[in-house]
């Protein structure tokens, strides 16, 4: 069953009213807080990292050979595409990113994923610099789950 809102009654201004309350910046701030100082019990922190480690995005990051831990999330629909995540590099740097495209020409926005990660990668490399290719990943950082490439 297709709900009428998604197909016929959707108005992008409705989305702006909602997303102004939950912007990529605010989501990035929440991610930073949750990964850097969540105040969770060790069991809850492990569960959070395990769940976020299943999220999409690691394979699309240029820095993936140097990522020791990753957690991500993505979403699409209503002309909106979002990707956000947290990762720690093998040399200990921590990065939070948040991307939101609003007002795409199409309702289903997944085809814009490659272009979204091109923007995300440019932003990350503006902060971290180019990806070092000659450094071997470390796996000896306690408390971090190594995810598959």
Phi, psi and omega per residue, in radians:
X1 nan 2.249 3.099
X2 -1.669 2.190 3.115
X3 -1.370 2.392 -3.081
X4 -1.008 -0.563 -3.102
X5 -1.008 -0.752 -3.052
X6 -1.214 -0.511 -3.038
X7 -1.866 -0.633 -2.985
X8 -2.148 -0.472 -3.061
X9 -1.849 0.061 -3.099
X10 -1.136 2.341 3.071
X11 -2.281 2.208 -3.077
X12 -1.089 -0.495 3.102
X13 -1.122 -0.525 3.047
X14 -1.073 -0.746 3.135
X15 -1.115 -0.718 3.138
X16 -1.084 -0.645 3.107
X17 -1.105 -0.680 3.138
X18 -1.334 -0.834 -3.044
X19 -1.267 -0.318 3.017
X20 -1.203 -0.302 3.080
X21 -1.584 -0.234 -3.108
X22 -2.515 1.281 -3.056
X23 -1.462 2.873 3.063
X24 -0.977 -0.661 3.123
X25 -1.074 -0.808 -3.133
X26 -1.155 -0.681 3.095
X27 -1.140 -0.727 3.087
X28 -1.072 -0.682 3.097
X29 -1.110 -0.740 3.097
X30 -1.093 -0.786 3.114
X31 -1.037 -0.790 3.131
X32 -1.038 -0.792 3.134
X33 -1.088 -0.798 -3.068
X34 -1.173 -0.526 3.134
X35 -1.627 -0.518 -3.045
X36 -1.622 -0.623 3.115
X37 -2.669 1.177 -3.026
X38 -1.321 -0.421 -3.078
X39 1.278 0.280 3.135
X40 -1.487 2.749 3.011
X41 -1.151 2.774 3.107
X42 -0.964 -0.688 3.135
X43 -1.137 -0.788 3.141
X44 -1.174 -0.676 3.110
X45 -1.103 -0.718 3.100
X46 -1.101 -0.769 3.132
X47 -1.073 -0.780 3.132
X48 -1.032 -0.824 -3.140
X49 -1.125 -0.686 3.124
X50 -1.105 -0.773 3.140
X51 -1.159 -0.863 -3.141
X52 -1.123 -0.514 3.109
X53 -1.136 -0.318 3.102
X54 -1.449 -0.195 -3.049
X55 -1.219 2.860 -3.091
X56 -1.437 2.549 2.953
X57 2.400 -0.542 -3.060
X58 -1.001 -0.784 -3.084
X59 -1.181 -0.318 -3.128
X60 -1.600 -0.089 -3.110
X61 -1.546 2.332 3.081
X62 -1.084 -0.497 -3.092
X63 -1.409 0.048 -3.000
X64 -0.938 -0.580 3.097
X65 -1.142 -0.348 -3.092
X66 -1.870 0.255 -3.114
X67 -1.682 2.167 3.125
X68 -1.598 -0.593 3.086
X69 -2.506 2.481 3.124
X70 -2.421 2.507 2.949
X71 -2.475 2.338 -3.079
X72 -2.583 2.967 3.133
X73 -2.674 2.545 3.059
X74 -2.477 2.818 3.094
X75 -2.797 2.700 3.107
X76 -2.629 2.776 3.090
X77 2.400 2.772 3.100
X78 0.998 0.490 -3.126
X79 1.362 0.296 -3.124
X80 -2.100 2.443 3.016
X81 -2.302 2.237 3.137
X82 -2.273 2.473 2.985
X83 -2.476 2.338 3.089
X84 -2.538 2.731 3.134
X85 -2.990 3.027 3.098
X86 -2.341 2.422 2.972
X87 -2.582 2.737 3.054
X88 -2.074 2.319 3.137
X89 -1.430 2.873 -3.134
X90 -1.122 -0.363 3.086
X91 -1.673 0.200 2.993
X92 1.648 -0.036 3.110
X93 -1.303 2.551 -3.101
X94 -2.067 2.365 -3.056
X95 -2.310 2.352 2.968
X96 -2.056 2.338 3.059
X97 -2.290 2.634 3.090
X98 -2.532 2.299 -3.117
X99 -2.296 2.354 3.034
X100 -2.477 2.158 3.009
X101 -1.816 2.134 3.105
X102 -2.068 2.395 3.065
X103 1.529 0.563 3.080
X104 -1.108 2.760 3.140
X105 -1.242 -0.314 -3.125
X106 -2.082 2.697 3.116
X107 -1.253 -0.841 3.138
X108 -1.483 2.004 -2.949
X109 -1.858 0.020 -3.115
X110 -0.959 -0.586 3.102
X111 -1.045 -0.261 3.126
X112 -1.524 0.063 -3.059
X113 -1.022 -0.815 -3.105
X114 -1.037 -0.764 3.118
X115 -1.185 -0.614 3.109
X116 -1.077 -0.782 -3.118
X117 -1.297 -0.370 2.987
X118 -1.102 -0.776 3.096
X119 -1.138 -0.790 -3.136
X120 -1.040 -0.798 -3.135
X121 -1.114 -0.685 3.095
X122 -1.074 -0.751 3.126
X123 -1.119 -0.769 3.141
X124 -1.121 -0.758 -3.126
X125 -1.226 -0.442 3.036
X126 -1.159 -0.518 3.140
X127 -1.559 -0.839 -3.047
X128 -1.588 -0.336 -3.031
X129 1.600 -3.121 -3.130
X130 -1.148 2.705 -3.119
X131 -1.217 2.131 3.068
X132 -1.246 2.257 -3.074
X133 -1.700 -0.213 -3.037
X134 -1.822 0.187 -3.117
X135 -1.800 2.256 3.108
X136 -1.440 2.415 3.135
X137 -1.093 2.460 3.044
X138 -1.562 2.505 3.089
X139 -2.134 0.176 -3.033
X140 -1.762 0.452 3.141
X141 -1.654 1.930 -3.103
X142 -1.079 2.525 3.064
X143 1.462 -0.055 3.108
X144 -1.965 2.352 3.124
X145 -1.599 2.182 3.113
X146 -1.375 2.187 3.141
X147 -1.730 2.717 3.132
X148 -1.225 2.590 3.121
X149 -1.143 nan nan
